[in-house]
């Protein structure tokens, strides 16, 4: 026991009988020992908490990234080792030449690099992956959506409008993306496109899945499953 604690006990016990002195001494020693243990436990917890925080900071924080969940359909896999991502699409889709042989695509997306275009045996649905330079100033979701609608209108040669727009994350739970559902037409045929934009440093990865409501709905054609199979390692 520390010297100041002994002095305090001696002072409090002064003028008492030997038995009273002993009882007082035991009581005070017990309380001081208990309090010392409590302080020691709190100090230990504080040290452990600081150590865990330091480890978390050193490793870049807690990793909340979710593992990849395979799609429900039989799939082919597009992998891009350079950019570190993959995408799954139905096994019966056929890869096509890129860019598509449509003048509208070239006019609307002159700087885009086409990485993949794969179509179902019926031509729709299809999936495409494009790479855009991200050298323009950051736009709001609404302003970005207006630009997206204008691109599809130019591609289709008619009107296009945004059915929905939202900021979201990919299936890993951490990679941020912008999602747009676009209603447009191609050669007068009404179609829809779910398109995702993910910024990766100086570039933006775009995944688009296009389908015709007359052929099937969004769920039965696995539109969301295809688009959200986009996964960055």
C-alpha positions as a LaTeX table, in Angstrom:
\begin{tabular}{lrrr}
\hline
Residue & $x$ (\AA) & $y$ (\AA) & $z$ (\AA) \\
\hline
Unk1 & 0.00 & 0.00 & 0.00 \\
Unk2 & 1.27 & 3.52 & $-0.81$ \\
Unk3 & 2.68 & 5.74 & 1.99 \\
Unk4 & $-0.10$ & 8.36 & 1.77 \\
Unk5 & $-2.74$ & 5.65 & 2.15 \\
Unk6 & $-1.01$ & 4.33 & 5.33 \\
Unk7 & $-0.88$ & 7.84 & 6.74 \\
Unk8 & $-4.61$ & 8.34 & 6.03 \\
Unk9 & $-5.47$ & 5.09 & 7.83 \\
Unk10 & $-3.30$ & 6.04 & 10.81 \\
Unk11 & $-5.01$ & 9.45 & 11.06 \\
Unk12 & $-8.52$ & 8.00 & 10.94 \\
Unk13 & $-7.68$ & 5.34 & 13.51 \\
Unk14 & $-6.16$ & 7.75 & 16.04 \\
Unk15 & $-7.88$ & 7.75 & 19.50 \\
Unk16 & $-9.69$ & 4.42 & 18.99 \\
Unk17 & $-9.33$ & 1.15 & 20.91 \\
Unk18 & $-7.03$ & $-1.47$ & 19.39 \\
Unk19 & $-10.00$ & $-3.53$ & 18.20 \\
Unk20 & $-11.71$ & $-0.46$ & 16.69 \\
Unk21 & $-8.41$ & 0.47 & 15.08 \\
Unk22 & $-8.10$ & $-2.96$ & 13.53 \\
Unk23 & $-11.70$ & $-2.95$ & 12.22 \\
Unk24 & $-11.27$ & 0.54 & 10.73 \\
Unk25 & $-7.93$ & $-0.44$ & 9.18 \\
Unk26 & $-9.39$ & $-3.59$ & 7.55 \\
Unk27 & $-12.42$ & $-1.69$ & 6.20 \\
Unk28 & $-10.34$ & 1.10 & 4.67 \\
Unk29 & $-7.79$ & $-1.29$ & 3.21 \\
Unk30 & $-10.59$ & $-3.32$ & 1.60 \\
Unk31 & $-12.22$ & $-0.23$ & 0.05 \\
Unk32 & $-8.91$ & 1.13 & $-1.22$ \\
Unk33 & $-7.92$ & $-2.22$ & $-2.69$ \\
Unk34 & $-11.29$ & $-2.54$ & $-4.47$ \\
Unk35 & $-11.05$ & 0.99 & $-5.86$ \\
Unk36 & $-7.47$ & 0.38 & $-6.99$ \\
Unk37 & $-8.62$ & $-2.74$ & $-8.87$ \\
Unk38 & $-11.46$ & $-0.77$ & $-10.49$ \\
Unk39 & $-9.09$ & 1.96 & $-11.66$ \\
Unk40 & $-6.67$ & $-0.69$ & $-12.88$ \\
Unk41 & $-9.43$ & $-2.44$ & $-14.87$ \\
Unk42 & $-10.59$ & 0.85 & $-16.42$ \\
Unk43 & $-7.03$ & 1.76 & $-17.34$ \\
Unk44 & $-6.54$ & $-1.66$ & $-18.95$ \\
Unk45 & $-9.74$ & $-1.29$ & $-20.98$ \\
Unk46 & $-8.67$ & 2.18 & $-22.09$ \\
Unk47 & $-5.26$ & 0.88 & $-23.21$ \\
Unk48 & $-6.89$ & $-2.00$ & $-25.13$ \\
Unk49 & $-9.36$ & 0.41 & $-26.80$ \\
Unk50 & $-6.54$ & 2.74 & $-27.88$ \\
Unk51 & $-4.55$ & $-0.21$ & $-29.20$ \\
Unk52 & $-7.50$ & $-1.48$ & $-31.23$ \\
Unk53 & $-8.11$ & 2.00 & $-32.60$ \\
Unk54 & $-4.47$ & 2.28 & $-33.60$ \\
Unk55 & $-4.62$ & $-1.08$ & $-35.40$ \\
Unk56 & $-7.82$ & $-0.01$ & $-37.17$ \\
Unk57 & $-6.28$ & 3.26 & $-38.31$ \\
Unk58 & $-3.09$ & 1.57 & $-39.45$ \\
Unk59 & $-5.04$ & $-0.91$ & $-41.57$ \\
Unk60 & $-7.30$ & 1.73 & $-43.09$ \\
Unk61 & $-10.24$ & 1.10 & $-40.76$ \\
Unk62 & $-12.67$ & $-1.75$ & $-40.38$ \\
Unk63 & $-13.28$ & $-3.60$ & $-43.63$ \\
Unk64 & $-17.02$ & $-3.66$ & $-44.24$ \\
Unk65 & $-16.73$ & $-5.01$ & $-47.78$ \\
Unk66 & $-19.11$ & $-7.88$ & $-48.47$ \\
Unk67 & $-17.93$ & $-10.97$ & $-50.38$ \\
Unk68 & $-19.16$ & $-11.56$ & $-53.92$ \\
Unk69 & $-22.51$ & $-13.31$ & $-54.24$ \\
Unk70 & $-22.80$ & $-15.34$ & $-57.47$ \\
Unk71 & $-25.90$ & $-14.72$ & $-59.60$ \\
Unk72 & $-28.79$ & $-17.19$ & $-59.69$ \\
Unk73 & $-28.34$ & $-17.86$ & $-63.43$ \\
Unk74 & $-25.67$ & $-19.83$ & $-65.27$ \\
Unk75 & $-23.11$ & $-17.21$ & $-66.18$ \\
Unk76 & $-20.13$ & $-16.18$ & $-68.21$ \\
Unk77 & $-17.64$ & $-13.84$ & $-66.57$ \\
Unk78 & $-16.02$ & $-10.73$ & $-67.98$ \\
Unk79 & $-12.84$ & $-9.90$ & $-66.05$ \\
Unk80 & $-10.71$ & $-6.79$ & $-66.33$ \\
Unk81 & $-7.43$ & $-7.31$ & $-64.50$ \\
Unk82 & $-6.15$ & $-3.81$ & $-65.27$ \\
Unk83 & $-9.10$ & $-2.08$ & $-63.61$ \\
Unk84 & $-9.67$ & $-4.86$ & $-61.08$ \\
Unk85 & $-13.32$ & $-5.74$ & $-61.66$ \\
Unk86 & $-15.54$ & $-8.48$ & $-63.02$ \\
Unk87 & $-19.12$ & $-8.81$ & $-64.28$ \\
Unk88 & $-21.34$ & $-11.87$ & $-64.69$ \\
Unk89 & $-23.89$ & $-12.20$ & $-67.48$ \\
Unk90 & $-26.05$ & $-15.09$ & $-68.79$ \\
Unk91 & $-24.17$ & $-17.95$ & $-70.40$ \\
Unk92 & $-26.27$ & $-17.85$ & $-73.59$ \\
Unk93 & $-25.33$ & $-14.22$ & $-74.32$ \\
Unk94 & $-23.04$ & $-13.77$ & $-77.32$ \\
Unk95 & $-20.23$ & $-11.23$ & $-77.45$ \\
Unk96 & $-20.57$ & $-8.70$ & $-80.25$ \\
Unk97 & $-18.14$ & $-6.39$ & $-81.98$ \\
Unk98 & $-17.60$ & $-3.08$ & $-80.23$ \\
Unk99 & $-18.46$ & $-0.34$ & $-80.64$ \\
Unk100 & $-21.91$ & $-1.27$ & $-82.02$ \\
Unk101 & $-22.51$ & $-0.64$ & $-85.69$ \\
Unk102 & $-24.91$ & 2.22 & $-85.00$ \\
Unk103 & $-24.05$ & 5.81 & $-85.89$ \\
Unk104 & $-25.88$ & 7.12 & $-82.83$ \\
Unk105 & $-23.49$ & 5.42 & $-80.43$ \\
Unk106 & $-20.42$ & 6.92 & $-82.05$ \\
Unk107 & $-21.92$ & 10.40 & $-82.13$ \\
Unk108 & $-23.22$ & 10.32 & $-78.55$ \\
Unk109 & $-20.19$ & 8.67 & $-76.95$ \\
Unk110 & $-17.15$ & 9.76 & $-78.95$ \\
Unk111 & $-14.65$ & 9.34 & $-76.08$ \\
Unk112 & $-16.06$ & 6.16 & $-74.60$ \\
Unk113 & $-14.02$ & 2.96 & $-74.72$ \\
Unk114 & $-16.19$ & $-0.11$ & $-75.23$ \\
Unk115 & $-15.01$ & $-3.04$ & $-73.13$ \\
Unk116 & $-17.89$ & $-5.46$ & $-73.65$ \\
Unk117 & $-21.12$ & $-5.85$ & $-75.58$ \\
Unk118 & $-22.97$ & $-9.14$ & $-75.14$ \\
Unk119 & $-26.49$ & $-9.85$ & $-76.36$ \\
Unk120 & $-29.09$ & $-12.54$ & $-75.80$ \\
Unk121 & $-30.08$ & $-14.73$ & $-78.79$ \\
Unk122 & $-33.11$ & $-12.42$ & $-79.19$ \\
Unk123 & $-30.80$ & $-9.33$ & $-79.22$ \\
Unk124 & $-32.52$ & $-8.01$ & $-76.09$ \\
Unk125 & $-31.65$ & $-7.94$ & $-73.29$ \\
Unk126 & $-28.02$ & $-7.04$ & $-73.75$ \\
Unk127 & $-25.24$ & $-5.85$ & $-71.49$ \\
Unk128 & $-22.44$ & $-3.40$ & $-72.19$ \\
Unk129 & $-19.45$ & $-2.09$ & $-70.27$ \\
Unk130 & $-17.95$ & 1.26 & $-71.22$ \\
Unk131 & $-15.05$ & 3.29 & $-69.87$ \\
Unk132 & $-15.25$ & 7.09 & $-69.79$ \\
Unk133 & $-12.60$ & 9.69 & $-68.96$ \\
Unk134 & $-13.60$ & 11.34 & $-65.68$ \\
Unk135 & $-12.05$ & 14.73 & $-66.39$ \\
Unk136 & $-15.27$ & 16.73 & $-66.13$ \\
Unk137 & $-16.35$ & 18.55 & $-62.94$ \\
Unk138 & $-18.48$ & 16.54 & $-60.53$ \\
Unk139 & $-22.18$ & 16.90 & $-61.27$ \\
Unk140 & $-25.26$ & 16.48 & $-59.11$ \\
Unk141 & $-27.38$ & 13.37 & $-59.58$ \\
Unk142 & $-30.05$ & 15.40 & $-61.35$ \\
Unk143 & $-27.62$ & 17.15 & $-63.70$ \\
Unk144 & $-25.85$ & 13.89 & $-64.46$ \\
Unk145 & $-29.21$ & 12.28 & $-65.22$ \\
Unk146 & $-30.07$ & 15.00 & $-67.71$ \\
Unk147 & $-26.83$ & 14.27 & $-69.55$ \\
Unk148 & $-27.58$ & 10.52 & $-69.52$ \\
Unk149 & $-31.06$ & 11.10 & $-70.99$ \\
Unk150 & $-29.61$ & 13.32 & $-73.71$ \\
Unk151 & $-27.12$ & 10.61 & $-74.70$ \\
Unk152 & $-29.81$ & 7.93 & $-75.05$ \\
Unk153 & $-32.06$ & 10.31 & $-76.96$ \\
Unk154 & $-29.24$ & 10.89 & $-79.44$ \\
Unk155 & $-28.49$ & 7.18 & $-79.71$ \\
Unk156 & $-32.12$ & 6.26 & $-80.35$ \\
Unk157 & $-32.97$ & 9.26 & $-82.49$ \\
Unk158 & $-36.01$ & 10.09 & $-80.36$ \\
Unk159 & $-37.02$ & 11.09 & $-76.86$ \\
Unk160 & $-35.56$ & 9.66 & $-73.68$ \\
Unk161 & $-36.39$ & 10.30 & $-70.05$ \\
Unk162 & $-35.09$ & 9.23 & $-66.66$ \\
Unk163 & $-37.61$ & 6.96 & $-64.93$ \\
Unk164 & $-35.60$ & 6.86 & $-61.71$ \\
Unk165 & $-32.24$ & 8.02 & $-60.40$ \\
Unk166 & $-30.47$ & 7.26 & $-57.15$ \\
Unk167 & $-27.12$ & 7.07 & $-55.44$ \\
Unk168 & $-26.41$ & 3.54 & $-54.27$ \\
Unk169 & $-23.65$ & 1.00 & $-53.60$ \\
Unk170 & $-22.69$ & $-2.17$ & $-55.41$ \\
Unk171 & $-23.28$ & $-5.55$ & $-53.81$ \\
Unk172 & $-20.02$ & $-5.25$ & $-51.86$ \\
Unk173 & $-21.73$ & $-2.60$ & $-49.74$ \\
Unk174 & $-18.90$ & $-0.06$ & $-50.06$ \\
Unk175 & $-18.40$ & 0.86 & $-53.73$ \\
Unk176 & $-20.50$ & 3.93 & $-54.50$ \\
Unk177 & $-22.45$ & 4.15 & $-57.76$ \\
Unk178 & $-25.12$ & 6.19 & $-59.53$ \\
Unk179 & $-28.05$ & 4.23 & $-60.95$ \\
Unk180 & $-30.40$ & 5.42 & $-63.67$ \\
Unk181 & $-33.36$ & 3.73 & $-65.30$ \\
Unk182 & $-33.82$ & 5.27 & $-68.75$ \\
Unk183 & $-36.90$ & 4.97 & $-70.94$ \\
Unk184 & $-36.09$ & 5.49 & $-74.62$ \\
Unk185 & $-36.68$ & 4.00 & $-78.04$ \\
Unk186 & $-34.51$ & 2.54 & $-80.76$ \\
Unk187 & $-35.90$ & 2.70 & $-84.29$ \\
Unk188 & $-39.31$ & 3.35 & $-82.74$ \\
Unk189 & $-39.18$ & 0.28 & $-80.47$ \\
Unk190 & $-39.68$ & 1.16 & $-76.75$ \\
Unk191 & $-36.88$ & $-0.11$ & $-74.53$ \\
Unk192 & $-35.43$ & 0.53 & $-71.10$ \\
Unk193 & $-31.89$ & 0.61 & $-69.76$ \\
Unk194 & $-30.55$ & 0.22 & $-66.23$ \\
Unk195 & $-27.19$ & 1.93 & $-66.18$ \\
Unk196 & $-24.62$ & 2.21 & $-63.39$ \\
Unk197 & $-21.74$ & 4.68 & $-63.19$ \\
Unk198 & $-18.80$ & 4.03 & $-60.85$ \\
Unk199 & $-15.92$ & 6.50 & $-60.56$ \\
Unk200 & $-12.48$ & 4.91 & $-60.33$ \\
Unk201 & $-9.86$ & 7.64 & $-60.13$ \\
Unk202 & $-9.42$ & 9.30 & $-63.53$ \\
Unk203 & $-11.99$ & 7.02 & $-65.17$ \\
Unk204 & $-15.65$ & 6.09 & $-64.84$ \\
Unk205 & $-16.90$ & 2.57 & $-65.43$ \\
Unk206 & $-20.39$ & 2.31 & $-66.91$ \\
Unk207 & $-22.46$ & $-0.87$ & $-66.98$ \\
Unk208 & $-25.73$ & $-0.83$ & $-68.87$ \\
Unk209 & $-28.34$ & $-3.56$ & $-69.22$ \\
Unk210 & $-30.97$ & $-2.88$ & $-71.89$ \\
Unk211 & $-34.24$ & $-4.76$ & $-72.24$ \\
Unk212 & $-37.61$ & $-4.51$ & $-73.97$ \\
Unk213 & $-40.65$ & $-4.53$ & $-71.65$ \\
Unk214 & $-42.58$ & $-6.24$ & $-74.46$ \\
Unk215 & $-40.22$ & $-9.23$ & $-74.18$ \\
Unk216 & $-40.05$ & $-9.53$ & $-70.39$ \\
Unk217 & $-39.98$ & $-7.57$ & $-67.16$ \\
Unk218 & $-36.95$ & $-6.38$ & $-65.26$ \\
Unk219 & $-37.01$ & $-9.19$ & $-62.69$ \\
Unk220 & $-37.60$ & $-12.14$ & $-65.03$ \\
Unk221 & $-34.76$ & $-10.99$ & $-67.31$ \\
Unk222 & $-32.31$ & $-10.71$ & $-64.37$ \\
Unk223 & $-31.60$ & $-7.09$ & $-65.20$ \\
Unk224 & $-30.53$ & $-6.07$ & $-61.68$ \\
Unk225 & $-28.59$ & $-9.26$ & $-61.06$ \\
Unk226 & $-26.52$ & $-8.68$ & $-64.18$ \\
Unk227 & $-25.82$ & $-5.01$ & $-63.48$ \\
Unk228 & $-25.06$ & $-5.49$ & $-59.80$ \\
Unk229 & $-22.73$ & $-8.42$ & $-60.41$ \\
Unk230 & $-20.19$ & $-5.66$ & $-61.11$ \\
Unk231 & $-17.56$ & $-6.32$ & $-58.45$ \\
Unk232 & $-14.27$ & $-4.54$ & $-57.73$ \\
Unk233 & $-11.51$ & $-6.50$ & $-56.02$ \\
\hline
\end{tabular}
